[in-house]
């Protein structure tokens, strides 16, 4: 599975990237993670908010899911 976080590098984007990275380090997800700090990527993909969470190149969430459980739920739901 591939998880991408796309944003401007703002604190909210950094927070989402940190959460995803921590979940991987804790063994809760098995994924390749990339953090793209180029807002042109958002525009090119037609995404109108940030941070954008993509699973296998598909946008699945804009912003930060409130809890780790919600974040895991979103990732797992779209990793199938």
Buried (B, 14 or more C-beta within 10 A) or exposed (E): BEBBBBBEBEEBBBBBBEBBBEBBEEEBBEBEBEBBBEBEBBEEBEBEEBBBBBBEEEBBBBEBBEEBEEBBEBBEEBBE
